[in-house]
Amino acid sequence: MNTNLFICHTKCSTCKKAEKWLLDNGVTIEKRNIQTENPTLEEITEWYHKSGLDIKKLFNTSGMKYRELKLKDRVKTDSADELLKLLSTDGMLVKRPVLVTEDTVFFGFKEPEYQSLLDK
């Protein structure tokens, strides 16, 4: 099985829960701290396209930075390129955890999505 890139924030309870789930289910991960190693513009752009998600789904909407920057309105009006650039400036803006696999990218933790990895 390939190693999957698991990008998380060490203090995030959802990230801890997701990491435990992955390890309990034998999924090999390479862990990276999103706070100390920000996703690059190239990475976040690739993940956005690979995930197939609406760009709004890549944002950590419950984070302080999101509210401070008043992004609720900007995600409706800014272009995808502008929003991707913004996401690459601060890992705390990105919805966590991020799980990058060979085939797809998951933002956040939903057990059924993670389970689909094992079902392959």
Residue pairs with C-beta under 8 A, 6 or more apart in sequence:
1 27
1 28
2 28
2 101
2 102
3 28
3 29
3 30
4 22
4 27
4 28
4 29
4 30
4 99
4 100
4 101
4 102
4 117
5 29
5 30
5 32
5 98
5 99
5 100
6 18
6 19
6 22
6 29
6 30
6 31
6 32
6 97
6 98
6 99
6 100
7 32
7 33
7 34
7 39
7 91
7 94
7 96
7 97
7 98
7 99
7 100
8 15
8 16
8 18
8 19
8 31
8 32
8 33
8 34
8 96
8 97
8 98
9 15
9 33
9 34
9 35
9 91
9 92
9 96
9 97
10 33
10 35
12 96
12 97
14 96
14 97
14 108
14 109
15 96
15 97
15 109
17 109
18 97
18 99
18 109
18 114
19 29
19 31
19 97
21 109
21 111
21 114
22 29
22 99
22 114
23 29
25 114
25 118
27 114
27 117
27 118
29 99
34 91
34 92
34 94
34 96
34 98
35 91
35 92
37 91
38 88
38 89
38 90
38 91
39 47
39 87
39 88
39 91
39 94
39 98
40 88
41 84
41 85
41 88
43 88
44 58
44 84
44 87
44 88
44 94
45 84
47 58
47 98
47 100
47 105
47 107
48 55
48 58
48 80
48 84
50 100
50 104
50 105
51 57
51 58
51 104
51 105
51 106
51 107
52 104
53 107
55 75
55 80
55 83
55 84
56 75
57 95
57 107
58 83
58 87
58 94
58 95
58 107
59 66
59 71
59 75
59 83
59 87
59 93
59 94
59 95
60 66
60 92
60 93
60 94
60 95
60 96
61 71
61 72
61 95
63 92
63 93
64 92
65 90
65 92
65 93
66 72
66 93
69 86
69 93
71 86
71 93
74 83
74 86
75 83
78 86
86 93
87 93
87 94
94 107
95 107
95 108
96 107
96 108
97 106
97 108
97 109
98 105
98 106
98 107
99 105
99 106
99 114
101 117
103 120
106 113
106 114
